[in-house]
């Protein structure tokens, strides 16, 4: 992750890990729910579980 890059932190649930997402993947945000415009398989392949580990698109 480069300095100045904007990422959003989202939790997958109460006991699950966090994701560090680029804003371009967010389709909708409602009261405690973030819906993405990409598949869960695609998110898993990106390595967004750790801050700073985000692959470039």
PDB file of N, CA, C and O in Angstrom:
ATOM      1  N   UNK A   1       0.846  -1.156   0.000  1.00  0.00           N
ATOM      2  CA  UNK A   1       0.000   0.000   0.000  1.00  0.00           C
ATOM      3  C   UNK A   1       0.897   1.227   0.000  1.00  0.00           C
ATOM      4  O   UNK A   1       1.831   1.315   0.798  1.00  0.00           O
ATOM      5  N   UNK A   2       0.631   2.146  -0.862  1.00  0.00           N
ATOM      6  CA  UNK A   2       1.437   3.360  -0.907  1.00  0.00           C
ATOM      7  C   UNK A   2       0.906   4.383   0.078  1.00  0.00           C
ATOM      8  O   UNK A   2      -0.273   4.360   0.431  1.00  0.00           O
ATOM      9  N   UNK A   3       1.763   5.270   0.516  1.00  0.00           N
ATOM     10  CA  UNK A   3       1.297   6.298   1.440  1.00  0.00           C
ATOM     11  C   UNK A   3       0.304   7.186   0.714  1.00  0.00           C
ATOM     12  O   UNK A   3       0.484   7.493  -0.465  1.00  0.00           O
ATOM     13  N   UNK A   4      -0.719   7.590   1.397  1.00  0.00           N
ATOM     14  CA  UNK A   4      -1.750   8.410   0.812  1.00  0.00           C
ATOM     15  C   UNK A   4      -2.849   7.621   0.116  1.00  0.00           C
ATOM     16  O   UNK A   4      -3.845   8.197  -0.323  1.00  0.00           O
ATOM     17  N   UNK A   5      -2.678   6.310   0.012  1.00  0.00           N
ATOM     18  CA  UNK A   5      -3.701   5.484  -0.621  1.00  0.00           C
ATOM     19  C   UNK A   5      -4.864   5.308   0.342  1.00  0.00           C
ATOM     20  O   UNK A   5      -4.662   5.041   1.527  1.00  0.00           O
ATOM     21  N   UNK A   6      -6.069   5.454  -0.161  1.00  0.00           N
ATOM     22  CA  UNK A   6      -7.263   5.303   0.662  1.00  0.00           C
ATOM     23  C   UNK A   6      -7.721   3.859   0.644  1.00  0.00           C
ATOM     24  O   UNK A   6      -7.909   3.277  -0.424  1.00  0.00           O
ATOM     25  N   UNK A   7      -7.902   3.275   1.823  1.00  0.00           N
ATOM     26  CA  UNK A   7      -8.480   1.943   1.955  1.00  0.00           C
ATOM     27  C   UNK A   7      -9.543   1.986   3.034  1.00  0.00           C
ATOM     28  O   UNK A   7      -9.496   2.819   3.939  1.00  0.00           O
ATOM     29  N   UNK A   8     -10.497   1.086   2.929  1.00  0.00           N
ATOM     30  CA  UNK A   8     -11.550   0.948   3.918  1.00  0.00           C
ATOM     31  C   UNK A   8     -11.320  -0.342   4.684  1.00  0.00           C
ATOM     32  O   UNK A   8     -10.921  -1.349   4.098  1.00  0.00           O
ATOM     33  N   UNK A   9     -11.563  -0.323   5.974  1.00  0.00           N
ATOM     34  CA  UNK A   9     -11.426  -1.523   6.783  1.00  0.00           C
ATOM     35  C   UNK A   9     -12.820  -2.058   7.070  1.00  0.00           C
ATOM     36  O   UNK A   9     -13.677  -1.337   7.580  1.00  0.00           O
ATOM     37  N   UNK A  10     -13.041  -3.324   6.739  1.00  0.00           N
ATOM     38  CA  UNK A  10     -14.333  -3.961   6.979  1.00  0.00           C
ATOM     39  C   UNK A  10     -14.105  -5.289   7.682  1.00  0.00           C
ATOM     40  O   UNK A  10     -13.165  -6.018   7.365  1.00  0.00           O
ATOM     41  N   UNK A  11     -14.972  -5.598   8.638  1.00  0.00           N
ATOM     42  CA  UNK A  11     -14.908  -6.873   9.338  1.00  0.00           C
ATOM     43  C   UNK A  11     -15.836  -7.854   8.649  1.00  0.00           C
ATOM     44  O   UNK A  11     -16.905  -7.480   8.166  1.00  0.00           O
ATOM     45  N   UNK A  12     -15.422  -9.111   8.606  1.00  0.00           N
ATOM     46  CA  UNK A  12     -16.250 -10.148   7.987  1.00  0.00           C
ATOM     47  C   UNK A  12     -17.295 -10.700   8.948  1.00  0.00           C
ATOM     48  O   UNK A  12     -18.138 -11.497   8.537  1.00  0.00           O
ATOM     49  N   UNK A  13     -17.265 -10.310  10.177  1.00  0.00           N
ATOM     50  CA  UNK A  13     -18.212 -10.794  11.179  1.00  0.00           C
ATOM     51  C   UNK A  13     -17.622 -10.607  12.554  1.00  0.00           C
ATOM     52  O   UNK A  13     -16.526 -10.063  12.690  1.00  0.00           O
ATOM     53  N   UNK A  14     -18.315 -11.039  13.557  1.00  0.00           N
ATOM     54  CA  UNK A  14     -17.873 -10.814  14.928  1.00  0.00           C
ATOM     55  C   UNK A  14     -16.520 -11.441  15.239  1.00  0.00           C
ATOM     56  O   UNK A  14     -15.695 -10.812  15.902  1.00  0.00           O
ATOM     57  N   UNK A  15     -16.274 -12.651  14.782  1.00  0.00           N
ATOM     58  CA  UNK A  15     -15.031 -13.345  15.095  1.00  0.00           C
ATOM     59  C   UNK A  15     -14.123 -13.500  13.880  1.00  0.00           C
ATOM     60  O   UNK A  15     -13.115 -14.204  13.947  1.00  0.00           O
ATOM     61  N   UNK A  16     -14.461 -12.865  12.799  1.00  0.00           N
ATOM     62  CA  UNK A  16     -13.700 -13.030  11.565  1.00  0.00           C
ATOM     63  C   UNK A  16     -12.664 -11.937  11.386  1.00  0.00           C
ATOM     64  O   UNK A  16     -12.633 -10.947  12.117  1.00  0.00           O
ATOM     65  N   UNK A  17     -11.829 -12.146  10.406  1.00  0.00           N
ATOM     66  CA  UNK A  17     -10.758 -11.194  10.121  1.00  0.00           C
ATOM     67  C   UNK A  17     -11.285  -9.935   9.447  1.00  0.00           C
ATOM     68  O   UNK A  17     -12.419  -9.887   8.972  1.00  0.00           O
ATOM     69  N   UNK A  18     -10.432  -8.923   9.421  1.00  0.00           N
ATOM     70  CA  UNK A  18     -10.744  -7.682   8.730  1.00  0.00           C
ATOM     71  C   UNK A  18     -10.252  -7.757   7.293  1.00  0.00           C
ATOM     72  O   UNK A  18      -9.359  -8.538   6.963  1.00  0.00           O
ATOM     73  N   UNK A  19     -10.848  -6.938   6.455  1.00  0.00           N
ATOM     74  CA  UNK A  19     -10.396  -6.767   5.085  1.00  0.00           C
ATOM     75  C   UNK A  19     -10.030  -5.306   4.885  1.00  0.00           C
ATOM     76  O   UNK A  19     -10.680  -4.418   5.436  1.00  0.00           O
ATOM     77  N   UNK A  20      -9.004  -5.059   4.110  1.00  0.00           N
ATOM     78  CA  UNK A  20      -8.565  -3.707   3.780  1.00  0.00           C
ATOM     79  C   UNK A  20      -8.880  -3.498   2.307  1.00  0.00           C
ATOM     80  O   UNK A  20      -8.139  -3.960   1.439  1.00  0.00           O
ATOM     81  N   UNK A  21      -9.972  -2.804   2.021  1.00  0.00           N
ATOM     82  CA  UNK A  21     -10.547  -2.721   0.686  1.00  0.00           C
ATOM     83  C   UNK A  21     -10.325  -1.367   0.023  1.00  0.00           C
ATOM     84  O   UNK A  21     -10.364  -0.333   0.689  1.00  0.00           O
ATOM     85  N   UNK A  22     -10.093  -1.371  -1.285  1.00  0.00           N
ATOM     86  CA  UNK A  22     -10.083  -0.107  -2.011  1.00  0.00           C
ATOM     87  C   UNK A  22     -11.530   0.371  -2.172  1.00  0.00           C
ATOM     88  O   UNK A  22     -12.424  -0.457  -2.349  1.00  0.00           O
ATOM     89  N   UNK A  23     -11.780   1.657  -2.116  1.00  0.00           N
ATOM     90  CA  UNK A  23     -13.148   2.171  -2.247  1.00  0.00           C
ATOM     91  C   UNK A  23     -13.844   1.734  -3.542  1.00  0.00           C
ATOM     92  O   UNK A  23     -15.072   1.650  -3.576  1.00  0.00           O
ATOM     93  N   UNK A  24     -13.095   1.460  -4.584  1.00  0.00           N
ATOM     94  CA  UNK A  24     -13.696   1.073  -5.861  1.00  0.00           C
ATOM     95  C   UNK A  24     -14.431  -0.266  -5.799  1.00  0.00           C
ATOM     96  O   UNK A  24     -15.200  -0.573  -6.710  1.00  0.00           O
ATOM     97  N   UNK A  25     -14.221  -1.070  -4.756  1.00  0.00           N
ATOM     98  CA  UNK A  25     -14.899  -2.366  -4.635  1.00  0.00           C
ATOM     99  C   UNK A  25     -16.227  -2.272  -3.895  1.00  0.00           C
ATOM    100  O   UNK A  25     -16.968  -3.254  -3.848  1.00  0.00           O
ATOM    101  N   UNK A  26     -16.545  -1.128  -3.322  1.00  0.00           N
ATOM    102  CA  UNK A  26     -17.755  -0.973  -2.513  1.00  0.00           C
ATOM    103  C   UNK A  26     -18.932  -0.549  -3.390  1.00  0.00           C
ATOM    104  O   UNK A  26     -18.888   0.482  -4.061  1.00  0.00           O
ATOM    105  N   UNK A  27     -19.984  -1.367  -3.371  1.00  0.00           N
ATOM    106  CA  UNK A  27     -21.189  -1.071  -4.134  1.00  0.00           C
ATOM    107  C   UNK A  27     -22.224  -0.339  -3.279  1.00  0.00           C
ATOM    108  O   UNK A  27     -22.945   0.528  -3.772  1.00  0.00           O
ATOM    109  N   UNK A  28     -22.291  -0.700  -1.975  1.00  0.00           N
ATOM    110  CA  UNK A  28     -23.335  -0.154  -1.117  1.00  0.00           C
ATOM    111  C   UNK A  28     -22.920  -0.284   0.349  1.00  0.00           C
ATOM    112  O   UNK A  28     -22.284  -1.262   0.743  1.00  0.00           O
ATOM    113  N   UNK A  29     -23.288   0.709   1.141  1.00  0.00           N
ATOM    114  CA  UNK A  29     -23.065   0.658   2.587  1.00  0.00           C
ATOM    115  C   UNK A  29     -24.388   1.004   3.260  1.00  0.00           C
ATOM    116  O   UNK A  29     -24.987   2.050   3.008  1.00  0.00           O
ATOM    117  N   UNK A  30     -24.822   0.094   4.120  1.00  0.00           N
ATOM    118  CA  UNK A  30     -26.028   0.324   4.905  1.00  0.00           C
ATOM    119  C   UNK A  30     -25.777  -0.144   6.318  1.00  0.00           C
ATOM    120  O   UNK A  30     -25.017  -1.092   6.517  1.00  0.00           O
ATOM    121  N   UNK A  31     -26.362   0.459   7.267  1.00  0.00           N
ATOM    122  CA  UNK A  31     -26.313   0.140   8.685  1.00  0.00           C
ATOM    123  C   UNK A  31     -25.605  -1.176   9.020  1.00  0.00           C
ATOM    124  O   UNK A  31     -26.250  -2.210   9.191  1.00  0.00           O
ATOM    125  N   UNK A  32     -24.287  -1.126   9.109  1.00  0.00           N
ATOM    126  CA  UNK A  32     -23.504  -2.281   9.503  1.00  0.00           C
ATOM    127  C   UNK A  32     -23.209  -3.285   8.401  1.00  0.00           C
ATOM    128  O   UNK A  32     -22.620  -4.331   8.671  1.00  0.00           O
ATOM    129  N   UNK A  33     -23.602  -2.993   7.166  1.00  0.00           N
ATOM    130  CA  UNK A  33     -23.396  -3.926   6.058  1.00  0.00           C
ATOM    131  C   UNK A  33     -22.692  -3.211   4.910  1.00  0.00           C
ATOM    132  O   UNK A  33     -23.095  -2.126   4.491  1.00  0.00           O
ATOM    133  N   UNK A  34     -21.632  -3.842   4.411  1.00  0.00           N
ATOM    134  CA  UNK A  34     -20.932  -3.335   3.235  1.00  0.00           C
ATOM    135  C   UNK A  34     -21.080  -4.379   2.140  1.00  0.00           C
ATOM    136  O   UNK A  34     -20.672  -5.528   2.314  1.00  0.00           O
ATOM    137  N   UNK A  35     -21.653  -3.991   1.030  1.00  0.00           N
ATOM    138  CA  UNK A  35     -21.800  -4.897  -0.122  1.00  0.00           C
ATOM    139  C   UNK A  35     -20.771  -4.486  -1.167  1.00  0.00           C
ATOM    140  O   UNK A  35     -20.600  -3.308  -1.478  1.00  0.00           O
ATOM    141  N   UNK A  36     -20.091  -5.501  -1.698  1.00  0.00           N
ATOM    142  CA  UNK A  36     -19.045  -5.253  -2.683  1.00  0.00           C
ATOM    143  C   UNK A  36     -19.551  -5.513  -4.096  1.00  0.00           C
ATOM    144  O   UNK A  36     -20.553  -6.199  -4.296  1.00  0.00           O
ATOM    145  N   UNK A  37     -18.842  -4.957  -5.068  1.00  0.00           N
ATOM    146  CA  UNK A  37     -19.193  -5.173  -6.467  1.00  0.00           C
ATOM    147  C   UNK A  37     -18.276  -6.204  -7.122  1.00  0.00           C
ATOM    148  O   UNK A  37     -18.149  -6.247  -8.346  1.00  0.00           O
ATOM    149  N   UNK A  38     -17.637  -7.034  -6.294  1.00  0.00           N
ATOM    150  CA  UNK A  38     -16.758  -8.115  -6.750  1.00  0.00           C
ATOM    151  C   UNK A  38     -17.134  -9.385  -5.986  1.00  0.00           C
ATOM    152  O   UNK A  38     -17.795  -9.312  -4.951  1.00  0.00           O
ATOM    153  N   UNK A  39     -16.719 -10.538  -6.488  1.00  0.00           N
ATOM    154  CA  UNK A  39     -17.065 -11.804  -5.835  1.00  0.00           C
ATOM    155  C   UNK A  39     -16.160 -12.072  -4.629  1.00  0.00           C
ATOM    156  O   UNK A  39     -15.066 -11.517  -4.521  1.00  0.00           O
ATOM    157  N   UNK A  40     -16.631 -12.920  -3.739  1.00  0.00           N
ATOM    158  CA  UNK A  40     -15.824 -13.283  -2.566  1.00  0.00           C
ATOM    159  C   UNK A  40     -14.556 -14.030  -2.988  1.00  0.00           C
ATOM    160  O   UNK A  40     -13.515 -13.896  -2.345  1.00  0.00           O
ATOM    161  N   UNK A  41     -14.639 -14.810  -4.057  1.00  0.00           N
ATOM    162  CA  UNK A  41     -13.460 -15.520  -4.554  1.00  0.00           C
ATOM    163  C   UNK A  41     -12.402 -14.528  -5.046  1.00  0.00           C
ATOM    164  O   UNK A  41     -11.208 -14.730  -4.823  1.00  0.00           O
ATOM    165  N   UNK A  42     -12.834 -13.478  -5.704  1.00  0.00           N
ATOM    166  CA  UNK A  42     -11.904 -12.465  -6.200  1.00  0.00           C
ATOM    167  C   UNK A  42     -11.238 -11.743  -5.029  1.00  0.00           C
ATOM    168  O   UNK A  42     -10.035 -11.482  -5.059  1.00  0.00           O
ATOM    169  N   UNK A  43     -12.024 -11.420  -3.998  1.00  0.00           N
ATOM    170  CA  UNK A  43     -11.477 -10.766  -2.808  1.00  0.00           C
ATOM    171  C   UNK A  43     -10.433 -11.660  -2.153  1.00  0.00           C
ATOM    172  O   UNK A  43      -9.360 -11.181  -1.786  1.00  0.00           O
ATOM    173  N   UNK A  44     -10.724 -12.951  -1.997  1.00  0.00           N
ATOM    174  CA  UNK A  44      -9.776 -13.890  -1.391  1.00  0.00           C
ATOM    175  C   UNK A  44      -8.452 -13.914  -2.152  1.00  0.00           C
ATOM    176  O   UNK A  44      -7.390 -14.014  -1.537  1.00  0.00           O
ATOM    177  N   UNK A  45      -8.503 -13.824  -3.460  1.00  0.00           N
ATOM    178  CA  UNK A  45      -7.294 -13.879  -4.284  1.00  0.00           C
ATOM    179  C   UNK A  45      -6.445 -12.608  -4.199  1.00  0.00           C
ATOM    180  O   UNK A  45      -5.291 -12.609  -4.627  1.00  0.00           O
ATOM    181  N   UNK A  46      -7.002 -11.532  -3.655  1.00  0.00           N
ATOM    182  CA  UNK A  46      -6.289 -10.257  -3.625  1.00  0.00           C
ATOM    183  C   UNK A  46      -5.340 -10.096  -2.440  1.00  0.00           C
ATOM    184  O   UNK A  46      -4.447  -9.250  -2.486  1.00  0.00           O
ATOM    185  N   UNK A  47      -5.510 -10.881  -1.391  1.00  0.00           N
ATOM    186  CA  UNK A  47      -4.644 -10.765  -0.219  1.00  0.00           C
ATOM    187  C   UNK A  47      -4.918  -9.534   0.620  1.00  0.00           C
ATOM    188  O   UNK A  47      -3.987  -8.915   1.134  1.00  0.00           O
ATOM    189  N   UNK A  48      -6.164  -9.176   0.764  1.00  0.00           N
ATOM    190  CA  UNK A  48      -6.540  -7.961   1.484  1.00  0.00           C
ATOM    191  C   UNK A  48      -6.781  -8.184   2.971  1.00  0.00           C
ATOM    192  O   UNK A  48      -7.388  -7.338   3.628  1.00  0.00           O
ATOM    193  N   UNK A  49      -6.318  -9.305   3.515  1.00  0.00           N
ATOM    194  CA  UNK A  49      -6.509  -9.587   4.945  1.00  0.00           C
ATOM    195  C   UNK A  49      -5.524  -8.822   5.823  1.00  0.00           C
ATOM    196  O   UNK A  49      -5.762  -8.669   7.021  1.00  0.00           O
ATOM    197  N   UNK A  50      -4.431  -8.343   5.253  1.00  0.00           N
ATOM    198  CA  UNK A  50      -3.417  -7.614   6.027  1.00  0.00           C
ATOM    199  C   UNK A  50      -3.233  -6.226   5.446  1.00  0.00           C
ATOM    200  O   UNK A  50      -3.150  -6.060   4.229  1.00  0.00           O
ATOM    201  N   UNK A  51      -3.172  -5.232   6.314  1.00  0.00           N
ATOM    202  CA  UNK A  51      -2.907  -3.864   5.860  1.00  0.00           C
ATOM    203  C   UNK A  51      -1.561  -3.845   5.150  1.00  0.00           C
ATOM    204  O   UNK A  51      -0.590  -4.420   5.642  1.00  0.00           O
ATOM    205  N   UNK A  52      -1.499  -3.202   4.023  1.00  0.00           N
ATOM    206  CA  UNK A  52      -0.246  -3.108   3.286  1.00  0.00           C
ATOM    207  C   UNK A  52       0.011  -4.264   2.355  1.00  0.00           C
ATOM    208  O   UNK A  52       1.018  -4.265   1.648  1.00  0.00           O
ATOM    209  N   UNK A  53      -0.874  -5.262   2.328  1.00  0.00           N
ATOM    210  CA  UNK A  53      -0.646  -6.431   1.483  1.00  0.00           C
ATOM    211  C   UNK A  53      -1.489  -6.390   0.208  1.00  0.00           C
ATOM    212  O   UNK A  53      -1.476  -7.333  -0.584  1.00  0.00           O
ATOM    213  N   UNK A  54      -2.202  -5.321   0.023  1.00  0.00           N
ATOM    214  CA  UNK A  54      -3.101  -5.216  -1.116  1.00  0.00           C
ATOM    215  C   UNK A  54      -2.359  -5.245  -2.432  1.00  0.00           C
ATOM    216  O   UNK A  54      -1.441  -4.456  -2.652  1.00  0.00           O
ATOM    217  N   UNK A  55      -2.757  -6.166  -3.319  1.00  0.00           N
ATOM    218  CA  UNK A  55      -2.180  -6.229  -4.653  1.00  0.00           C
ATOM    219  C   UNK A  55      -2.709  -5.066  -5.482  1.00  0.00           C
ATOM    220  O   UNK A  55      -3.827  -4.599  -5.268  1.00  0.00           O
ATOM    221  N   UNK A  56      -1.922  -4.616  -6.404  1.00  0.00           N
ATOM    222  CA  UNK A  56      -2.385  -3.579  -7.319  1.00  0.00           C
ATOM    223  C   UNK A  56      -3.293  -4.213  -8.347  1.00  0.00           C
ATOM    224  O   UNK A  56      -3.055  -5.348  -8.758  1.00  0.00           O
ATOM    225  N   UNK A  57      -4.315  -3.517  -8.767  1.00  0.00           N
ATOM    226  CA  UNK A  57      -5.217  -3.999  -9.816  1.00  0.00           C
ATOM    227  C   UNK A  57      -4.544  -3.945 -11.141  1.00  0.00           C
ATOM    228  O   UNK A  57      -5.143  -4.311 -12.153  1.00  0.00           O
TER     229      UNK A  57
END
